[in-house]
């Protein structure tokens, strides 16, 4: 399962052709997931994203947790017990 499928399955993001023309958004909002990545890539960073979108704090930390787990699994640094 790829990252986008996992985020949709866990209801962190949502894709619907009726909402933002199918752009992946945070579930229950019209905030595109790409906005989160734009903040991370720019000078704004995570702190400013959370300041601008405090209602998305839980979803952001879920994304970071899933991403970290995926990186650790791919690098072999995640033990079988914690998987």
MMTF fields as JSON, N, C-alpha, C and O atoms, coordinates in Angstrom:
{
  "mmtfVersion": "1.0.0",
  "mmtfProducer": "UNKNOWN",
  "numBonds": 331,
  "numAtoms": 332,
  "numGroups": 83,
  "numChains": 1,
  "numModels": 1,
  "chainsPerModel": [1],
  "groupsPerChain": [83],
  "chainIdList": ["A"],
  "bondAtomList": [4, 2, 8, 6, 12, 10, 16, 14, 20, 18, 24, 22, 28, 26, 32, 30, 36, 34, 40, 38, 44, 42, 48, 46, 52, 50, 56, 54, 60, 58, 64, 62, 68, 66, 72, 70, 76, 74, 80, 78, 84, 82, 88, 86, 92, 90, 96, 94, 100, 98, 104, 102, 108, 106, 112, 110, 116, 114, 120, 118, 124, 122, 128, 126, 132, 130, 136, 134, 140, 138, 144, 142, 148, 146, 152, 150, 156, 154, 160, 158, 164, 162, 168, 166, 172, 170, 176, 174, 180, 178, 184, 182, 188, 186, 192, 190, 196, 194, 200, 198, 204, 202, 208, 206, 212, 210, 216, 214, 220, 218, 224, 222, 228, 226, 232, 230, 236, 234, 240, 238, 244, 242, 248, 246, 252, 250, 256, 254, 260, 258, 264, 262, 268, 266, 272, 270, 276, 274, 280, 278, 284, 282, 288, 286, 292, 290, 296, 294, 300, 298, 304, 302, 308, 306, 312, 310, 316, 314, 320, 318, 324, 322, 328, 326],
  "bondOrderList": [1, 1, 1, 1, 1, 1, 1, 1, 1, 1, 1, 1, 1, 1, 1, 1, 1, 1, 1, 1, 1, 1, 1, 1, 1, 1, 1, 1, 1, 1, 1, 1, 1, 1, 1, 1, 1, 1, 1, 1, 1, 1, 1, 1, 1, 1, 1, 1, 1, 1, 1, 1, 1, 1, 1, 1, 1, 1, 1, 1, 1, 1, 1, 1, 1, 1, 1, 1, 1, 1, 1, 1, 1, 1, 1, 1, 1, 1, 1, 1, 1, 1],
  "groupList": [{"groupName": "UNK", "atomNameList": ["N", "CA", "C", "O"], "elementList": ["N", "C", "C", "O"], "formalChargeList": [0, 0, 0, 0], "bondAtomList": [1, 0, 2, 1, 3, 2], "bondOrderList": [1, 1, 2], "singleLetterCode": "X", "chemCompType": "L-PEPTIDE LINKING"}],
  "groupTypeList": [0, 0, 0, 0, 0, 0, 0, 0, 0, 0, 0, 0, 0, 0, 0, 0, 0, 0, 0, 0, 0, 0, 0, 0, 0, 0, 0, 0, 0, 0, 0, 0, 0, 0, 0, 0, 0, 0, 0, 0, 0, 0, 0, 0, 0, 0, 0, 0, 0, 0, 0, 0, 0, 0, 0, 0, 0, 0, 0, 0, 0, 0, 0, 0, 0, 0, 0, 0, 0, 0, 0, 0, 0, 0, 0, 0, 0, 0, 0, 0, 0, 0, 0],
  "groupIdList": [1, 2, 3, 4, 5, 6, 7, 8, 9, 10, 11, 12, 13, 14, 15, 16, 17, 18, 19, 20, 21, 22, 23, 24, 25, 26, 27, 28, 29, 30, 31, 32, 33, 34, 35, 36, 37, 38, 39, 40, 41, 42, 43, 44, 45, 46, 47, 48, 49, 50, 51, 52, 53, 54, 55, 56, 57, 58, 59, 60, 61, 62, 63, 64, 65, 66, 67, 68, 69, 70, 71, 72, 73, 74, 75, 76, 77, 78, 79, 80, 81, 82, 83],
  "secStructList": [7, 7, 2, 2, 2, 2, 2, 2, 2, 6, 6, 1, 3, 3, 7, 5, 6, 6, 5, 4, 4, 4, 7, 7, 3, 3, 6, 6, 1, 7, 7, 5, 2, 2, 2, 2, 2, 2, 2, 2, 2, 1, 1, 1, 2, 2, 2, 2, 2, 2, 2, 2, 6, 4, 4, 4, 2, 2, 2, 2, 2, 2, 2, 2, 2, 2, 2, 2, 2, 2, 2, 2, 2, 2, 2, 6, 7, 1, 7, 4, 4, 4, 7],
  "xCoordList": [0.853, 0.0, 0.897, 1.831, 0.602, 1.429, 0.97, -0.067, 1.753, 1.512, 0.139, -0.591, -0.219, -1.51, -2.668, -3.62, -2.594, -3.653, -3.774, -4.881, -2.638, -2.644, -3.267, -4.047, -2.93, -3.491, -4.996, -5.733, -5.449, -6.887, -7.572, -8.626, -6.979, -7.565, -7.73, -8.724, -6.757, -6.818, -7.61, -7.669, -8.207, -9.049, -8.308, -8.869, -7.039, -6.238, -6.41, -6.517, -6.434, -6.708, -7.899, -8.314, -8.435, -9.631, -9.489, -9.019, -9.895, -9.912, -11.33, -11.923, -11.871, -13.231, -13.273, -12.864, -13.763, -13.798, -14.641, -14.49, -15.524, -16.375, -15.682, -16.174, -14.554, -13.815, -12.454, -11.633, -12.227, -10.944, -10.539, -9.357, -11.508, -11.277, -10.508, -9.756, -10.697, -10.055, -8.678, -8.039, -8.21, -6.921, -6.995, -7.975, -5.985, -6.011, -6.027, -5.168, -7.007, -7.144, -7.182, -7.454, -6.91, -7.089, -8.576, -9.411, -8.903, -10.293, -11.073, -10.626, -12.254, -13.131, -12.783, -13.382, -11.803, -11.376, -11.249, -11.476, -10.881, -10.521, -9.034, -8.593, -8.278, -6.841, -6.108, -6.102, -5.489, -4.772, -3.564, -2.877, -3.325, -2.139, -0.882, 0.102, -0.912, 0.24, 0.62, 1.796, -0.348, -0.06, 0.88, 1.805, 0.644, 1.514, 2.942, 3.891, 3.093, 4.43, 5.07, 6.287, 4.269, 4.802, 5.395, 6.462, 4.718, 5.242, 6.568, 7.522, 6.62, 7.84, 9.016, 10.154, 8.743, 9.801, 10.238, 11.365, 9.364, 9.675, 10.284, 10.491, 10.557, 11.119, 10.107, 10.481, 8.833, 7.783, 7.907, 7.924, 7.994, 8.205, 6.977, 5.879, 7.205, 6.143, 5.477, 4.251, 6.266, 5.707, 4.709, 3.645, 5.048, 4.141, 2.893, 1.802, 3.041, 1.857, 0.901, -0.302, 1.426, 0.576, -0.027, -1.126, 0.683, 0.145, -0.999, -2.013, -0.818, -1.834, -3.024, -4.135, -2.792, -3.839, -3.851, -3.614, -4.121, -4.04, -5.017, -4.768, -6.11, -7.1, -6.595, -7.251, -5.436, -4.882, -3.725, -3.055, -3.495, -2.366, -2.352, -1.317, -3.482, -3.541, -3.184, -2.391, -3.773, -3.504, -2.045, -1.456, -1.46, -0.056, 0.834, 1.74, 0.591, 1.424, 1.201, 2.121, 0.002, -0.245, 0.559, 1.138, 0.597, 1.38, 2.854, 3.528, 3.354, 4.763, 5.078, 6.129, 4.188, 4.392, 4.435, 5.308, 3.503, 3.461, 4.713, 5.294, 5.126, 6.319, 7.558, 8.38, 7.699, 8.845, 8.883, 9.938, 7.749, 7.682, 8.108, 8.849, 7.634, 7.991, 9.493, 10.114, 10.073, 11.512, 12.293, 13.244, 11.897, 12.599, 12.48, 13.441, 11.317, 11.142, 12.026, 12.639, 12.092, 12.887, 14.379, 15.132, 14.809, 16.232, 16.6, 17.77, 15.598, 15.862, 16.108, 16.609, 15.767, 16.0, 14.793, 14.818, 13.739, 12.54, 12.469, 12.38, 12.509, 12.485, 11.12, 10.121, 11.071, 9.821, 8.83, 7.621, 9.309, 8.416, 7.626, 6.476, 8.194, 7.494, 6.656, 5.941, 6.727, 5.955, 4.496, 3.718],
  "yCoordList": [-1.175, 0.0, 1.235, 1.336, 2.171, 3.371, 4.38, 4.208, 5.41, 6.41, 7.062, 7.194, 7.472, 8.141, 7.219, 7.655, 5.957, 5.002, 4.849, 4.789, 4.785, 4.645, 5.869, 5.733, 7.056, 8.282, 8.365, 8.857, 7.885, 7.862, 6.822, 7.089, 5.636, 4.564, 4.988, 4.65, 5.725, 6.186, 7.484, 8.059, 7.936, 9.128, 10.394, 11.281, 10.448, 11.641, 12.613, 13.824, 12.059, 12.872, 12.284, 11.149, 13.103, 12.707, 13.225, 14.342, 12.417, 12.825, 12.677, 11.602, 13.751, 13.748, 14.75, 15.9, 14.32, 15.208, 16.458, 17.455, 16.41, 17.554, 18.548, 19.659, 18.154, 19.015, 19.326, 18.431, 20.582, 21.032, 20.221, 19.943, 19.852, 19.107, 17.802, 17.374, 17.179, 15.891, 15.978, 14.951, 17.183, 17.358, 16.742, 16.968, 15.966, 15.422, 16.555, 17.437, 16.519, 17.526, 16.83, 15.633, 17.579, 17.04, 16.765, 17.615, 15.596, 15.181, 16.22, 16.695, 16.561, 17.518, 18.969, 19.873, 19.199, 20.568, 20.738, 19.81, 21.943, 22.216, 22.585, 23.21, 22.204, 22.489, 21.367, 20.225, 21.685, 20.651, 20.11, 20.848, 18.832, 18.215, 18.897, 19.037, 19.317, 19.985, 21.25, 21.61, 21.918, 23.114, 22.767, 23.522, 21.629, 21.16, 20.99, 21.463, 20.315, 20.092, 21.394, 21.555, 22.32, 23.626, 24.359, 24.963, 24.308, 24.935, 24.29, 24.982, 22.962, 22.263, 22.594, 22.69, 22.766, 23.063, 24.525, 24.848, 25.393, 26.826, 27.172, 26.306, 28.432, 28.901, 28.846, 28.959, 28.673, 28.702, 27.537, 27.751, 26.332, 25.162, 24.671, 25.215, 23.633, 22.946, 23.847, 23.864, 24.588, 25.433, 26.446, 26.658, 27.061, 28.058, 27.396, 27.961, 26.204, 25.499, 25.226, 25.459, 24.735, 24.431, 25.7, 25.665, 26.807, 28.085, 28.555, 29.065, 28.375, 28.807, 27.85, 28.265, 26.575, 25.55, 24.699, 23.493, 25.301, 24.552, 23.377, 22.41, 23.449, 22.373, 21.115, 20.074, 21.199, 20.046, 19.386, 18.507, 19.805, 19.288, 17.761, 17.143, 17.155, 15.691, 15.01, 14.069, 15.491, 14.89, 15.053, 14.141, 16.205, 16.444, 15.451, 14.873, 15.248, 14.311, 12.875, 12.059, 12.554, 11.221, 11.041, 9.978, 12.062, 11.994, 11.812, 10.981, 12.58, 12.473, 11.089, 10.522, 10.546, 9.21, 8.146, 7.279, 8.212, 7.246, 7.365, 6.358, 8.603, 8.832, 8.294, 7.629, 8.57, 8.081, 6.559, 5.962, 5.937, 4.473, 3.903, 2.922, 4.527, 4.056, 4.181, 3.267, 5.303, 5.509, 4.477, 3.881, 4.269, 3.304, 1.884, 1.117, 1.534, 0.205, 0.034, -1.017, 1.06, 0.973, 0.914, 0.301, 1.539, 1.531, 0.377, 0.19, -0.398, -1.546, -1.179, -2.001, 0.034, 0.486, 0.328, 0.776, -0.302, -0.516, -1.988, -2.828, -2.308, -3.719, -4.324, -3.607, -5.618, -6.337, -6.157, -6.156, -6.005, -5.852, -4.56, -4.536, -3.488, -2.205, -2.0, -1.003, -2.9, -2.765, -3.06, -2.99],
  "zCoordList": [0.0, 0.0, 0.0, 0.795, -0.901, -0.94, 0.116, 0.758, 0.273, 1.319, 1.171, 2.153, -0.048, -0.25, 0.13, 0.778, -0.267, 0.077, 1.588, 2.123, 2.274, 3.727, 4.391, 5.334, 3.908, 4.475, 4.243, 5.097, 3.093, 2.807, 3.681, 4.259, 3.779, 4.589, 6.046, 6.69, 6.557, 7.955, 8.103, 9.19, 7.026, 6.992, 7.421, 8.064, 7.046, 7.301, 6.138, 6.331, 4.934, 3.756, 3.013, 3.246, 2.106, 1.356, -0.067, -0.286, -1.025, -2.433, -2.952, -2.863, -3.492, -4.02, -5.166, -5.006, -6.311, -7.475, -7.229, -7.934, -6.238, -5.904, -4.962, -4.762, -4.392, -3.458, -4.066, -4.263, -4.357, -4.908, -6.143, -6.347, -6.949, -8.206, -8.001, -8.878, -6.853, -6.596, -5.974, -5.743, -5.7, -5.037, -3.644, -2.933, -3.231, -1.865, -0.837, -0.858, 0.057, 1.115, 2.465, 2.548, 3.513, 4.853, 5.04, 4.729, 5.54, 5.701, 6.497, 7.541, 5.977, 6.638, 6.373, 6.957, 5.482, 5.178, 3.668, 2.892, 3.284, 1.892, 1.822, 0.857, 2.831, 2.872, 2.134, 2.594, 0.992, 0.245, 1.011, 1.718, 0.857, 1.45, 0.925, 1.651, -0.328, -0.925, -0.153, -0.105, 0.445, 1.241, 2.389, 2.69, 3.026, 4.113, 3.597, 4.223, 2.456, 1.905, 1.44, 1.541, 0.935, 0.538, 1.738, 1.631, 2.867, 4.088, 4.486, 4.842, 4.423, 4.828, 3.915, 4.374, 2.632, 1.67, 1.715, 1.342, 2.162, 2.212, 3.571, 4.42, 3.745, 5.011, 6.147, 7.314, 5.82, 6.838, 7.807, 9.019, 7.313, 8.145, 8.891, 8.769, 9.659, 10.39, 11.426, 11.533, 12.181, 13.242, 12.682, 13.263, 11.573, 10.997, 10.411, 10.492, 9.822, 9.319, 10.473, 10.352, 11.587, 12.744, 13.344, 13.898, 13.236, 13.711, 12.805, 13.281, 11.497, 10.539, 10.46, 10.132, 10.76, 10.675, 11.948, 11.877, 13.103, 14.366, 14.435, 15.155, 13.702, 13.713, 13.001, 13.052, 12.339, 11.626, 12.371, 11.829, 13.599, 14.387, 14.441, 14.194, 14.761, 14.89, 13.566, 13.541, 12.467, 11.168, 10.761, 10.181, 11.06, 10.725, 11.459, 10.859, 12.733, 13.479, 13.023, 13.087, 12.566, 12.004, 10.716, 10.491, 9.879, 8.644, 8.966, 8.357, 9.916, 10.29, 10.856, 10.553, 11.665, 12.228, 11.128, 11.136, 10.196, 9.096, 8.236, 7.833, 7.954, 7.146, 7.839, 7.208, 9.121, 9.879, 9.881, 9.668, 10.117, 10.131, 8.776, 8.713, 7.696, 6.355, 6.111, 5.568, 6.507, 6.338, 7.145, 6.639, 8.388, 9.231, 8.688, 8.742, 8.169, 7.583, 6.353, 6.168, 5.515, 4.291, 4.581, 3.824, 5.659, 5.991, 6.908, 7.241, 7.316, 8.177, 9.622, 10.39, 10.009, 11.379, 12.286, 13.432, 11.793, 12.597, 12.934, 12.039, 14.207, 14.603, 14.333, 14.276, 14.169, 13.896, 15.037, 14.802, 16.263, 17.415, 17.359, 17.798, 16.838, 16.838, 15.587, 15.484, 14.66, 13.411, 13.608, 12.656]
}
